[in-house]
Amino acid sequence: MTIYVGNLSYEATEDDLSSVFAEYGTVKRVVLPTDRETGRMRGFAFVEMTEDAQEDAAITELDGAEWMGRQLRVNKARPREDTPSNRSGGAKRNSRY
């Protein structure tokens, strides 16, 4: 299972998140997505822990908690929807009518 952490401070780092979640168990991985164009953090993260029970405890304790001046949203991450990025929904780019 993967944990979604939303409403993060833009100052948060992977080390910061690892430290907070380590209070509930062993952290396997932290991912902080960044914007492709600006390189700026997007305000959310994904955290994986070694055991589901540890993840459940972290979710229960941290959802709604204030951290770095923000109220965190912490829950189980939903699987990414399979949506083709090349679908234009309209006319082709170089077509003429």
C-alpha angles and dihedrals in degrees: 000000000000126000122224114214114193137181092038124170111255086232094063118113134198089255091053091052093044090054094050095046093042087072086072100041144298115334113217099183144353122200122191108187116215132202111263094221103040101025088225120140112261097223100255139075144191122230127192122195131190097247134037091224090058091050091049091052092049091049092049094048101038104039105106094007119137113241128167090353095306133099105238125226107209124177144129110298115244119228113265112260114242102240119157110236093206095062108114099183091214144038121344116263101249101029122121128208 
